[in-house]
Amino acid sequence: MHATHCDDASGSLRHRFEVATPFADVETFSPITEPADFDRFNVRLGALGGRPCLRLAAQTPEMLADGLHYEERIARHGVIATRPGCSHDAFNAEIWLRHCALKRAMNARQVADIARVGPKERTRGQCALTHFDEAGAIVWLDGSDLVDAWDAHDWPSLFATHRDAWGSRIAVTVIGHALYDYALAHRELPVAKALAVRVDRDEIAARSRTALITEWPEAEQAIAEAVATRRLLTDPQELRPLPLAGIPGWHAGGASGTFFETEPCFRPLRPGRRYPKPSILAGLRACEGAENAVVSALAR
């Protein structure tokens, strides 16, 4: 079964991503529709452990009658409301499986702010969390030259001049489930809202395939801890735009000399916009007797 967008805005991708990217197979992605689909995901979610135990459940009027906010339902009961046949929600389920520590940290922060300001108000932190949850990416990098190009929105420099750095000194982990849905249902190329994190280039090279790091549990756990303790994602201004089609090897258009000038995703820097320095992930090592634990420090 082919995926359908929740708003029935389905359609073919005009812009094709290459086979090694996260978006190569979105048009053949199967949504969660039948009870067996829910069961299949829930077996995998249950294996992740943690409390409350997570499970997908079909969003129905009966479910919504409990009066709980979406985030509160997850925090209290582990229930992730999922619209049957909705590709957006199916991609969200996949991200829960792959990046559970980050998703739990974001959920805890959302619930804490809901308790503080109520369900009808939104804090700056909630806005940052939602942006990252929907369209987020972590960009692992090593090199001030890359940061300088990115700070300036110098897309030809970041993606073309520094082409050889992608996969060796800079790589991406895609977190936002809406990026997949956007690639499926829209004609414009997706732009991630990214956290920049400095790590050692050897760590990047060891994990990257075509500048993609599908998941990095130890490092993501450290970032999740920083999110949970409000050291990260306290304001949307922390996030940087990253046009994902510019990454070398991710899109055929990148070979064109006019690609960065003609595609609307490659926007110039807004006057007055300044980005925070990348976070620094240091001291990453396994703790004795703790399989997935890390000792880490995140600093500005």
Residue frames as qw, qx, qy, qz and C-alpha x, y, z in Angstrom:
[[0.000, 0.889, 0.457, 0.000, 0.00, 0.00, 0.00],
 [0.400, 0.431, -0.033, 0.809, 1.32, 3.44, -0.87],
 [0.237, -0.392, -0.491, 0.741, 1.44, 6.08, 1.81],
 [0.031, 0.749, 0.444, 0.491, -1.12, 8.84, 1.79],
 [0.133, 0.224, -0.317, 0.912, -0.84, 12.24, 3.40],
 [0.007, 0.401, 0.764, -0.505, -3.31, 12.98, 6.19],
 [0.280, 0.558, 0.149, -0.767, -4.78, 15.84, 4.18],
 [0.732, 0.445, 0.512, 0.060, -5.00, 13.70, 1.04],
 [0.231, 0.899, -0.239, -0.284, -2.41, 15.95, -0.59],
 [0.787, -0.162, 0.520, 0.290, -0.69, 13.01, -2.18],
 [0.557, 0.813, -0.102, -0.131, 1.39, 13.28, -5.32],
 [0.900, 0.164, -0.040, 0.402, 4.63, 12.25, -6.96],
 [0.449, -0.697, 0.121, 0.546, 7.88, 13.84, -5.99],
 [0.542, 0.838, -0.047, 0.044, 9.12, 16.17, -8.66],
 [0.067, 0.790, -0.582, 0.180, 12.49, 16.29, -6.94],
 [0.953, -0.039, -0.302, -0.011, 14.16, 12.91, -6.62],
 [0.400, -0.751, 0.515, -0.105, 16.47, 11.97, -3.81],
 [0.466, 0.455, -0.757, -0.063, 19.22, 9.45, -4.33],
 [0.813, -0.192, -0.531, -0.146, 19.06, 5.91, -2.96],
 [0.570, -0.008, -0.589, 0.573, 21.40, 6.48, -0.01],
 [0.113, -0.309, 0.209, -0.921, 19.31, 9.27, 1.56],
 [0.213, 0.162, 0.787, -0.556, 16.56, 9.07, 4.19],
 [0.497, 0.438, 0.202, -0.722, 13.95, 10.10, 1.62],
 [0.093, 0.270, -0.801, -0.526, 14.64, 7.65, -1.19],
 [0.158, -0.202, -0.949, -0.181, 11.70, 5.35, -0.48],
 [0.233, 0.176, 0.477, -0.829, 9.00, 7.62, 0.92],
 [0.557, 0.163, -0.277, -0.766, 6.61, 7.00, -1.97],
 [0.674, -0.016, -0.713, -0.194, 6.50, 3.27, -1.21],
 [0.013, -0.185, 0.734, -0.653, 6.25, 3.66, 2.55],
 [0.416, -0.414, -0.770, -0.249, 3.37, 1.71, 4.10],
 [0.299, -0.485, 0.234, -0.788, 1.22, 3.59, 6.61],
 [0.023, 0.033, 0.909, -0.414, -0.21, 2.07, 9.77],
 [0.487, -0.107, -0.326, -0.803, -3.75, 1.06, 8.92],
 [0.784, -0.212, -0.518, -0.268, -4.75, -2.40, 10.12],
 [0.725, -0.646, 0.160, -0.178, -4.65, -3.84, 13.66],
 [0.938, -0.006, 0.046, 0.344, -1.74, -6.03, 12.54],
 [0.432, 0.648, -0.115, 0.616, 0.23, -2.89, 11.63],
 [0.377, -0.774, 0.208, -0.464, -0.28, -1.49, 15.12],
 [0.926, -0.359, 0.116, 0.004, 0.68, -4.83, 16.67],
 [0.825, 0.318, -0.065, 0.463, 3.87, -4.98, 14.62],
 [0.168, 0.707, -0.219, 0.652, 4.98, -1.54, 15.80],
 [0.589, -0.678, 0.152, -0.412, 3.94, -2.15, 19.40],
 [0.964, -0.151, -0.050, 0.213, 6.09, -5.26, 19.70],
 [0.621, 0.385, -0.128, 0.670, 9.09, -3.18, 18.69],
 [0.154, -0.726, 0.127, -0.658, 8.14, -0.24, 20.92],
 [0.819, -0.540, -0.001, -0.193, 7.69, -2.57, 23.89],
 [0.904, 0.033, -0.125, 0.408, 11.19, -3.93, 23.37],
 [0.287, 0.677, -0.183, 0.652, 12.65, -0.46, 23.91],
 [0.516, -0.346, -0.596, 0.509, 11.82, -0.56, 27.61],
 [0.042, 0.181, -0.131, 0.974, 11.42, 2.51, 29.76],
 [0.074, -0.574, -0.768, 0.274, 8.41, 3.82, 31.67],
 [0.769, 0.143, 0.466, -0.412, 5.70, 4.26, 30.77],
 [0.491, 0.026, 0.785, 0.377, 5.83, 1.45, 28.22],
 [0.255, 0.409, -0.234, -0.845, 5.07, 2.91, 24.80],
 [0.394, 0.300, 0.852, 0.168, 2.40, 1.75, 22.38],
 [0.159, -0.013, -0.390, -0.907, 0.60, 3.11, 19.36],
 [0.243, 0.448, 0.807, -0.297, -3.18, 3.31, 19.49],
 [0.157, 0.488, 0.588, 0.626, -5.63, 4.35, 16.83],
 [0.053, 0.116, 0.252, -0.959, -6.88, 7.89, 17.42],
 [0.162, -0.500, -0.790, -0.314, -10.63, 7.70, 17.84],
 [0.303, -0.634, -0.080, -0.707, -13.33, 9.95, 19.33],
 [0.822, -0.505, -0.259, -0.041, -13.41, 7.58, 22.29],
 [0.716, -0.035, -0.219, 0.662, -9.70, 8.09, 22.89],
 [0.176, 0.401, -0.019, 0.899, -9.96, 11.87, 22.67],
 [0.512, -0.673, -0.335, -0.415, -12.84, 11.86, 25.15],
 [0.720, -0.354, -0.390, 0.452, -10.28, 11.42, 27.95],
 [0.086, -0.990, -0.104, -0.036, -9.56, 15.15, 27.60],
 [0.666, -0.506, 0.244, 0.490, -5.81, 14.66, 27.68],
 [0.256, 0.831, -0.362, -0.337, -3.41, 16.61, 25.53],
 [0.868, 0.398, -0.298, 0.004, -1.53, 14.43, 23.02],
 [0.345, 0.543, -0.627, 0.439, 1.72, 14.87, 24.95],
 [0.478, -0.395, 0.522, -0.586, 0.06, 14.22, 28.34],
 [0.949, 0.045, 0.025, -0.311, -1.36, 10.92, 27.10],
 [0.742, 0.418, -0.469, 0.233, 2.12, 9.75, 26.17],
 [0.068, 0.522, -0.606, 0.596, 3.64, 10.85, 29.47],
 [0.609, -0.279, 0.438, -0.599, 0.93, 9.31, 31.65],
 [0.883, 0.080, 0.370, -0.277, 0.01, 6.16, 29.77],
 [0.388, -0.328, 0.729, 0.458, 2.63, 5.69, 27.05],
 [0.544, 0.547, 0.637, 0.021, -0.10, 5.92, 24.40],
 [0.123, -0.311, 0.383, 0.861, 0.92, 7.54, 21.11],
 [0.557, 0.580, 0.418, -0.423, -2.27, 8.58, 19.31],
 [0.211, -0.232, 0.713, 0.626, -1.96, 7.51, 15.67],
 [0.611, 0.446, 0.082, -0.648, -4.35, 8.23, 12.81],
 [0.721, 0.091, 0.669, 0.155, -4.83, 5.07, 10.75],
 [0.625, 0.587, 0.410, 0.312, -3.61, 5.44, 7.17],
 [0.027, 0.998, -0.049, -0.021, -1.80, 8.69, 7.93],
 [0.784, 0.368, -0.220, 0.448, 1.76, 8.78, 6.62],
 [0.016, -0.742, 0.315, -0.592, 2.69, 11.66, 8.96],
 [0.703, -0.527, 0.311, -0.363, 1.83, 9.58, 12.01],
 [0.991, 0.069, -0.006, 0.117, 3.50, 6.47, 10.59],
 [0.538, 0.571, -0.306, 0.539, 6.75, 8.36, 10.09],
 [0.342, -0.690, 0.337, -0.541, 6.38, 9.61, 13.68],
 [0.937, -0.284, 0.143, -0.146, 6.15, 6.00, 14.87],
 [0.859, 0.329, -0.160, 0.359, 9.35, 5.16, 13.01],
 [0.187, 0.683, -0.348, 0.615, 11.15, 8.05, 14.68],
 [0.677, -0.570, 0.258, -0.389, 9.97, 6.86, 18.11],
 [0.994, -0.036, 0.025, 0.097, 11.57, 3.51, 17.35],
 [0.727, 0.436, -0.133, 0.514, 14.84, 5.01, 16.16],
 [0.222, 0.428, -0.294, 0.825, 15.31, 7.99, 18.48],
 [0.532, -0.606, -0.583, -0.095, 13.36, 7.08, 21.60],
 [0.504, -0.379, -0.353, 0.691, 15.57, 8.88, 24.12],
 [0.086, 0.035, 0.135, 0.986, 15.18, 12.18, 22.29],
 [0.366, -0.436, -0.548, -0.612, 11.44, 11.72, 21.86],
 [0.564, -0.557, -0.579, 0.188, 10.96, 10.94, 25.56],
 [0.378, -0.273, -0.207, 0.860, 13.00, 13.99, 26.57],
 [0.085, -0.176, -0.300, -0.934, 10.99, 16.26, 24.28],
 [0.476, -0.511, -0.631, -0.338, 7.73, 14.79, 25.57],
 [0.527, -0.481, -0.508, 0.483, 8.74, 15.37, 29.20],
 [0.203, -0.139, -0.023, 0.969, 9.60, 19.00, 28.45],
 [0.244, -0.327, -0.491, -0.770, 6.33, 19.57, 26.61],
 [0.534, -0.550, -0.638, -0.075, 4.30, 18.14, 29.47],
 [0.450, -0.376, -0.372, 0.719, 6.18, 20.22, 32.04],
 [0.036, -0.029, 0.122, 0.991, 5.42, 23.41, 30.12],
 [0.383, -0.431, -0.613, -0.540, 1.78, 22.44, 29.59],
 [0.533, -0.541, -0.592, 0.269, 1.50, 22.05, 33.36],
 [0.359, -0.302, -0.185, 0.864, 3.12, 25.46, 33.82],
 [0.106, 0.194, -0.150, -0.964, 1.24, 27.60, 31.26],
 [0.620, 0.365, 0.468, -0.513, -1.75, 25.47, 30.34],
 [0.610, 0.207, 0.701, 0.307, -2.70, 23.73, 27.07],
 [0.381, 0.847, 0.364, 0.074, -3.76, 26.93, 25.28],
 [0.027, -0.945, 0.294, 0.138, -0.49, 28.83, 25.70],
 [0.921, 0.229, -0.059, 0.310, 2.92, 27.95, 24.27],
 [0.453, -0.781, 0.220, 0.369, 6.35, 28.81, 25.63],
 [0.325, 0.776, -0.487, -0.236, 9.40, 29.56, 23.51],
 [0.273, -0.366, 0.890, -0.007, 10.73, 26.21, 24.61],
 [0.655, 0.316, 0.652, -0.214, 7.62, 24.41, 23.38],
 [0.566, 0.772, -0.069, -0.282, 7.97, 26.11, 20.00],
 [0.092, 0.670, -0.726, -0.126, 11.59, 24.97, 19.75],
 [0.455, -0.116, 0.873, -0.130, 10.65, 21.43, 20.77],
 [0.686, 0.511, 0.439, -0.274, 7.85, 21.25, 18.20],
 [0.432, 0.794, -0.338, -0.262, 10.04, 22.59, 15.42],
 [0.038, -0.523, 0.850, 0.042, 12.70, 20.01, 16.20],
 [0.565, 0.086, 0.784, -0.241, 10.19, 17.18, 16.64],
 [0.673, 0.621, 0.307, -0.259, 8.56, 17.91, 13.29],
 [0.634, 0.762, -0.088, 0.099, 11.47, 19.08, 11.15],
 [0.397, -0.825, 0.399, 0.061, 14.60, 18.59, 13.22],
 [0.876, 0.330, -0.258, 0.238, 18.02, 17.23, 12.39],
 [0.589, -0.720, 0.232, 0.283, 21.28, 16.93, 14.25],
 [0.638, 0.713, -0.225, 0.186, 24.29, 18.08, 12.26],
 [0.796, -0.483, 0.151, 0.331, 27.50, 16.58, 13.58],
 [0.540, 0.796, -0.080, 0.262, 30.49, 18.61, 12.47],
 [0.695, -0.490, 0.095, 0.517, 34.16, 19.32, 13.01],
 [0.495, 0.173, 0.293, 0.800, 35.60, 22.51, 11.52],
 [0.003, 0.627, 0.257, -0.736, 35.11, 26.25, 11.87],
 [0.036, 0.184, -0.547, -0.816, 35.19, 26.62, 8.09],
 [0.148, -0.380, -0.864, -0.296, 31.96, 24.64, 7.85],
 [0.157, -0.663, -0.580, 0.446, 30.34, 26.67, 10.62],
 [0.069, -0.460, 0.104, 0.879, 31.36, 29.94, 8.96],
 [0.107, -0.047, -0.700, -0.705, 29.81, 28.93, 5.63],
 [0.218, -0.518, -0.825, -0.057, 26.64, 27.78, 7.33],
 [0.168, -0.579, -0.387, 0.698, 26.42, 30.93, 9.47],
 [0.046, 0.400, -0.250, -0.881, 26.49, 33.02, 6.29],
 [0.723, 0.464, 0.428, -0.281, 24.05, 30.82, 4.33],
 [0.207, 0.644, -0.597, -0.432, 26.85, 30.44, 1.82],
 [0.902, 0.092, 0.339, -0.250, 25.29, 27.33, 0.32],
 [0.760, 0.581, -0.287, 0.046, 27.74, 26.89, -2.60],
 [0.098, 0.639, -0.681, 0.345, 30.61, 26.96, -0.10],
 [0.608, -0.293, 0.598, -0.433, 28.94, 24.65, 2.43],
 [0.877, 0.181, 0.391, -0.212, 27.80, 22.05, -0.08],
 [0.785, 0.609, -0.050, 0.098, 30.08, 22.43, -3.13],
 [0.206, 0.784, -0.508, 0.293, 33.39, 23.92, -2.01],
 [0.326, -0.435, 0.753, -0.372, 33.36, 21.66, 1.04],
 [0.845, 0.102, -0.310, -0.425, 31.92, 18.70, -0.81],
 [0.639, 0.228, -0.708, 0.197, 34.66, 16.35, 0.41],
 [0.108, -0.290, 0.635, -0.708, 33.94, 17.25, 4.05],
 [0.754, -0.107, 0.053, -0.646, 30.49, 15.67, 3.90],
 [0.965, -0.012, -0.252, -0.078, 30.77, 12.24, 5.42],
 [0.713, 0.152, -0.410, 0.549, 34.20, 12.89, 6.89],
 [0.214, 0.029, -0.396, 0.892, 33.82, 16.14, 8.88],
 [0.413, 0.087, 0.208, -0.883, 30.07, 16.75, 8.73],
 [0.208, -0.184, -0.923, -0.268, 27.04, 14.45, 8.68],
 [0.461, -0.209, 0.014, -0.862, 23.34, 14.53, 9.48],
 [0.016, -0.228, -0.955, 0.189, 20.90, 12.55, 11.60],
 [0.323, -0.311, -0.368, -0.814, 17.30, 13.22, 10.56],
 [0.029, 0.146, 0.799, -0.582, 14.92, 13.46, 13.53],
 [0.401, 0.269, 0.182, -0.857, 11.84, 15.31, 12.24],
 [0.437, 0.260, 0.860, 0.047, 9.13, 12.97, 11.01],
 [0.412, 0.785, 0.284, -0.366, 7.41, 15.76, 9.07],
 [0.013, 0.639, -0.561, -0.527, 10.47, 16.02, 6.80],
 [0.235, 0.015, 0.938, 0.255, 9.64, 12.58, 5.41],
 [0.308, 0.637, 0.682, -0.183, 5.99, 13.47, 5.01],
 [0.158, 0.819, -0.065, -0.548, 6.91, 16.78, 3.40],
 [0.082, -0.408, 0.756, 0.506, 9.12, 15.02, 0.89],
 [0.264, 0.278, 0.918, 0.104, 6.21, 12.72, 0.07],
 [0.190, 0.720, 0.654, -0.130, 3.40, 15.22, -0.27],
 [0.075, 0.914, 0.036, -0.398, 4.94, 18.50, -1.44],
 [0.740, 0.612, 0.059, 0.271, 6.88, 19.71, -4.42],
 [0.040, 0.897, -0.360, 0.255, 9.37, 21.85, -2.55],
 [0.674, 0.216, -0.619, 0.341, 12.56, 20.37, -1.17],
 [0.650, -0.690, -0.318, 0.027, 12.59, 19.84, 2.62],
 [0.207, 0.650, -0.397, 0.614, 14.58, 22.14, 4.89],
 [0.673, -0.360, -0.585, 0.274, 15.56, 20.81, 8.31],
 [0.275, -0.869, 0.149, -0.382, 15.64, 22.87, 11.50],
 [0.831, 0.155, -0.444, 0.296, 19.00, 21.73, 12.79],
 [0.581, -0.788, 0.188, 0.074, 20.98, 21.58, 15.98],
 [0.580, 0.646, -0.443, 0.224, 24.69, 21.92, 15.28],
 [0.802, -0.567, 0.191, -0.004, 26.89, 19.73, 17.47],
 [0.288, 0.745, -0.601, 0.034, 30.68, 19.61, 17.40],
 [0.927, -0.260, 0.272, -0.005, 32.23, 16.15, 17.62],
 [0.364, -0.530, 0.641, 0.420, 35.52, 14.61, 16.58],
 [0.545, 0.499, -0.398, -0.543, 35.84, 14.03, 12.83],
 [0.138, 0.233, -0.961, -0.056, 36.96, 10.45, 13.38],
 [0.333, 0.251, 0.783, -0.461, 33.62, 9.73, 15.08],
 [0.547, 0.551, 0.036, -0.629, 31.78, 11.21, 12.11],
 [0.394, 0.489, -0.686, -0.368, 33.76, 9.27, 9.51],
 [0.054, -0.120, 0.982, -0.139, 33.32, 5.99, 11.39],
 [0.331, 0.370, 0.753, -0.432, 29.51, 6.28, 11.45],
 [0.386, 0.585, -0.013, -0.713, 28.61, 8.15, 8.29],
 [0.479, 0.213, 0.764, 0.376, 27.30, 6.70, 5.05],
 [0.196, 0.551, 0.456, 0.671, 26.85, 9.33, 2.33],
 [0.004, 0.305, -0.229, 0.925, 26.90, 11.99, 5.07],
 [0.683, -0.423, -0.208, -0.558, 24.02, 10.25, 6.87],
 [0.081, 0.168, -0.876, 0.444, 24.29, 8.92, 10.40],
 [0.474, -0.392, -0.656, -0.437, 21.04, 7.02, 10.77],
 [0.638, -0.730, -0.127, -0.210, 21.31, 6.88, 14.54],
 [0.423, 0.411, -0.578, 0.564, 23.97, 7.39, 17.21],
 [0.615, -0.602, -0.494, -0.121, 22.41, 6.20, 20.48],
 [0.613, -0.351, -0.331, 0.626, 25.18, 7.24, 22.88],
 [0.190, 0.054, 0.057, 0.979, 25.48, 10.76, 21.54],
 [0.339, -0.479, -0.461, -0.666, 21.71, 11.12, 21.22],
 [0.606, -0.554, -0.543, 0.177, 21.35, 10.12, 24.87],
 [0.418, -0.244, -0.193, 0.853, 23.67, 12.97, 25.85],
 [0.075, -0.212, -0.279, -0.933, 21.63, 15.39, 23.75],
 [0.492, -0.536, -0.608, -0.317, 18.40, 14.03, 25.24],
 [0.546, -0.478, -0.462, 0.510, 19.78, 14.75, 28.73],
 [0.209, -0.096, 0.011, 0.973, 20.60, 18.31, 27.68],
 [0.291, -0.380, -0.483, -0.733, 17.07, 18.74, 26.30],
 [0.565, -0.536, -0.627, -0.005, 15.54, 17.31, 29.47],
 [0.499, -0.510, -0.311, 0.628, 17.54, 19.71, 31.68],
 [0.190, 0.945, 0.255, -0.076, 16.74, 22.72, 29.46],
 [0.405, -0.562, 0.375, 0.616, 20.27, 23.20, 28.19],
 [0.088, -0.038, 0.689, 0.718, 19.04, 22.72, 24.62],
 [0.133, -0.453, -0.726, -0.500, 15.85, 23.58, 22.73],
 [0.139, -0.541, -0.541, 0.629, 14.76, 26.47, 24.91],
 [0.249, 0.704, 0.035, -0.665, 14.14, 28.84, 21.97],
 [0.794, 0.523, 0.308, 0.039, 13.48, 28.33, 18.23],
 [0.255, 0.923, -0.287, -0.037, 16.38, 30.66, 17.47],
 [0.546, -0.503, 0.658, 0.122, 18.76, 27.85, 18.46],
 [0.754, 0.248, 0.596, 0.118, 17.82, 26.01, 15.28],
 [0.017, -0.526, 0.466, 0.711, 19.46, 26.57, 11.90],
 [0.806, 0.462, 0.093, -0.359, 17.93, 25.90, 8.48],
 [0.304, -0.390, 0.789, 0.364, 19.63, 23.16, 6.48],
 [0.726, 0.421, -0.160, -0.520, 18.37, 22.51, 2.92],
 [0.754, -0.248, 0.609, 0.014, 18.82, 18.75, 2.81],
 [0.815, 0.541, 0.201, 0.053, 18.93, 18.51, -0.98],
 [0.232, 0.901, -0.362, 0.055, 22.22, 20.38, -0.98],
 [0.636, -0.517, 0.572, 0.031, 24.09, 17.58, 0.79],
 [0.294, 0.526, -0.702, -0.380, 26.46, 16.00, -1.76],
 [0.135, 0.069, -0.983, -0.101, 25.13, 12.71, -3.03],
 [0.255, 0.332, 0.742, -0.524, 21.61, 13.29, -1.70],
 [0.491, 0.712, 0.366, -0.343, 20.06, 14.91, -4.77],
 [0.686, 0.309, 0.416, 0.511, 20.91, 14.88, -8.46],
 [0.180, 0.940, 0.193, 0.216, 20.35, 18.62, -8.74],
 [0.516, -0.784, 0.154, 0.309, 23.43, 19.28, -6.66],
 [0.669, -0.018, 0.434, 0.603, 25.59, 18.69, -9.73],
 [0.306, 0.778, 0.375, 0.401, 24.02, 21.70, -11.45],
 [0.396, 0.097, -0.162, 0.898, 25.81, 25.01, -11.25],
 [0.234, -0.383, -0.125, -0.885, 22.52, 26.86, -10.81],
 [0.524, -0.396, -0.754, -0.010, 20.95, 24.56, -8.23],
 [0.374, -0.407, -0.506, 0.662, 21.74, 26.77, -5.24],
 [0.019, 0.120, -0.074, -0.990, 20.49, 29.86, -7.07],
 [0.394, -0.132, -0.528, -0.740, 17.22, 28.55, -8.47],
 [0.501, -0.376, -0.779, -0.012, 15.75, 26.30, -5.76],
 [0.291, -0.744, -0.047, -0.599, 13.76, 28.29, -3.17],
 [0.830, -0.495, -0.233, 0.109, 15.01, 26.18, -0.26],
 [0.670, -0.019, -0.110, 0.734, 18.43, 27.87, -0.49],
 [0.071, -0.944, -0.273, -0.171, 17.48, 31.15, 1.08],
 [0.370, 0.540, -0.323, 0.684, 19.89, 34.00, 1.89],
 [0.379, -0.263, -0.624, 0.631, 20.64, 34.95, 5.46],
 [0.142, -0.864, -0.442, -0.194, 17.98, 37.20, 6.94],
 [0.205, 0.637, -0.247, 0.701, 19.41, 40.60, 7.93],
 [0.374, -0.591, 0.380, -0.605, 20.35, 40.63, 11.58],
 [0.958, -0.190, -0.097, -0.190, 20.05, 36.86, 12.02],
 [0.102, 0.622, -0.742, 0.228, 22.80, 35.32, 14.13],
 [0.883, -0.139, -0.422, -0.151, 23.11, 31.69, 15.15],
 [0.623, -0.691, 0.356, -0.094, 24.45, 30.36, 18.45],
 [0.122, 0.576, -0.803, -0.087, 27.73, 28.53, 18.38],
 [0.765, -0.008, -0.608, -0.212, 27.46, 24.76, 17.92],
 [0.766, -0.558, 0.226, -0.227, 27.11, 22.73, 21.07],
 [0.263, 0.567, -0.776, 0.085, 30.12, 20.64, 22.05],
 [0.950, -0.219, -0.051, -0.215, 29.74, 16.95, 22.78],
 [0.253, 0.638, -0.677, 0.265, 32.76, 15.82, 24.75],
 [0.270, -0.348, 0.798, -0.411, 33.84, 12.96, 26.96],
 [0.851, 0.077, -0.131, -0.502, 31.69, 10.37, 25.20],
 [0.230, 0.324, -0.914, 0.084, 32.46, 6.95, 26.61],
 [0.698, -0.314, -0.572, -0.294, 30.54, 3.92, 27.80],
 [0.435, -0.582, 0.455, -0.515, 29.89, 3.64, 31.52],
 [0.167, 0.197, -0.960, 0.112, 30.92, 0.42, 33.15],
 [0.085, 0.258, 0.914, -0.302, 27.95, -1.89, 33.65],
 [0.377, 0.619, 0.361, -0.586, 25.52, 0.36, 31.76],
 [0.620, 0.262, 0.628, 0.390, 24.96, -0.74, 28.22],
 [0.306, 0.709, 0.406, 0.489, 23.55, 2.48, 26.76],
 [0.317, -0.898, -0.157, 0.261, 24.74, 5.03, 29.29],
 [0.581, 0.535, -0.059, 0.610, 27.24, 7.76, 28.51],
 [0.405, -0.660, -0.166, 0.611, 29.35, 10.23, 30.38],
 [0.409, 0.545, 0.363, 0.636, 29.13, 13.45, 28.43],
 [0.154, -0.571, -0.237, 0.771, 29.25, 17.20, 28.62],
 [0.321, 0.684, 0.477, 0.449, 27.25, 19.56, 26.45],
 [0.293, -0.616, -0.141, 0.718, 28.54, 23.12, 26.53],
 [0.405, 0.892, 0.200, 0.005, 28.13, 26.24, 24.48]]
